[in-house]
Amino acid sequence: MELVKLVHIACVVLSGLFFFSRGAVMIRSPQFTTKVWVKRGAESIDTVLLLSGISLVWITGQMPWQEMRLATKLGLLLIYILLGMLAFHWGKTAIVRFSAWLMALAVFAMIVLIALKHSPWPL
């Protein structure tokens, strides 16, 4: 279990850094986010992150419908994904993309705080 947890934490860090970096570069060069290696890199990291998260649920037996903090993280994850799609794919204007990116970063920070504090209300 410890190896799966380490992989999950490493992927959280990589995913957050990659998301932040993509958004920072997008501000100056919007076409950067359409490059194949950028898309595949993000997809690869996020796939391993998702698989390691599912593995942790399986190994520990903690189900999101039984643990409020996991349910909260799962709900915030869906919001984070939608905001990321708006920031990098669906947003028509720079201000919409930038705003969605900032909101997604705030949601990501909230997910991390919930994980660190083991509480659905970490603030």
C-alpha positions in Angstrom: 0.0 0.0 0.0 2.8 2.4 0.8 4.2 2.2 -2.8 0.7 2.9 -4.2 0.4 5.9 -1.9 3.8 7.2 -2.9 2.9 6.9 -6.6 -0.4 8.7 -5.9 1.3 11.5 -4.1 4.0 11.9 -6.7 1.3 12.0 -9.4 -0.6 14.7 -7.5 2.5 16.8 -7.3 3.3 16.3 -11.0 -0.3 16.8 -12.1 -0.5 20.1 -10.1 2.8 21.4 -11.4 2.0 20.4 -15.0 -1.5 22.0 -14.8 0.0 25.2 -13.3 2.7 25.3 -16.0 0.3 24.7 -18.8 -1.9 27.6 -17.6 1.1 29.9 -17.1 2.3 29.3 -20.7 -1.2 29.4 -22.1 -1.4 33.1 -21.0 1.5 34.0 -23.4 1.0 31.3 -26.0 -2.5 29.7 -26.2 -1.5 27.3 -29.0 1.0 25.6 -26.7 -1.7 23.6 -25.0 -2.7 22.1 -28.3 0.7 20.4 -28.8 0.4 16.6 -28.8 3.1 16.0 -26.2 1.5 18.5 -23.8 -1.9 16.7 -24.1 -0.4 13.2 -23.8 1.8 14.2 -20.9 -1.2 15.5 -18.9 -3.3 12.5 -19.9 -0.6 10.1 -18.8 0.0 11.7 -15.5 -3.7 12.0 -14.7 -4.4 8.4 -15.8 -1.7 7.1 -13.3 -3.1 9.4 -10.7 -6.7 8.1 -11.2 -5.6 4.5 -11.2 -3.5 4.9 -8.1 -6.5 6.6 -6.4 -8.8 3.8 -7.3 -6.2 1.3 -6.1 -6.0 3.1 -2.7 -9.8 2.9 -2.4 -9.6 -0.8 -3.2 -6.7 -1.6 -0.9 -8.0 0.4 2.1 -11.7 -0.4 1.6 -12.7 3.2 2.2 -15.6 4.0 -0.1 -16.5 7.6 -1.1 -20.1 7.1 -0.1 -18.9 6.0 3.4 -16.3 8.7 4.0 -17.4 12.3 3.7 -13.8 13.5 2.9 -13.5 11.1 0.0 -16.9 12.1 -1.3 -15.9 15.8 -1.1 -12.6 15.1 -2.9 -14.5 13.2 -5.6 -17.0 16.0 -6.1 -14.2 18.6 -6.2 -12.3 16.4 -8.7 -15.2 16.6 -11.1 -15.4 20.4 -10.7 -11.6 20.6 -11.3 -11.8 18.5 -14.4 -14.7 20.7 -15.8 -12.8 23.9 -15.0 -9.6 22.4 -16.7 -11.6 21.6 -19.8 -13.0 25.1 -19.8 -9.5 26.6 -19.3 -7.7 24.5 -22.0 -10.4 23.4 -24.5 -13.8 25.1 -24.3 -13.0 28.7 -23.3 -13.6 31.1 -26.1 -11.9 34.1 -24.7 -8.6 34.6 -22.8 -10.4 36.0 -19.7 -12.7 32.9 -19.6 -9.7 30.5 -20.0 -7.6 32.4 -17.4 -10.5 32.6 -14.9 -11.3 28.9 -15.2 -7.6 28.1 -14.8 -7.4 30.2 -11.5 -10.6 28.6 -10.2 -9.3 25.1 -11.0 -6.1 25.9 -9.1 -8.1 26.9 -6.1 -10.1 23.7 -6.3 -6.9 21.7 -6.7 -5.6 23.4 -3.5 -8.8 22.5 -1.7 -8.5 18.8 -2.7 -4.9 18.8 -1.4 -5.9 20.4 1.9 -8.7 17.9 2.4 -6.1 15.1 1.8 -3.6 16.6 4.3 -6.1 17.4 7.0 -8.3 14.2 6.6 -11.3 16.4 6.9 -14.0 17.4 4.4 -13.9 21.0 5.8 -10.1 21.7 6.1 -10.3 25.5 6.4 
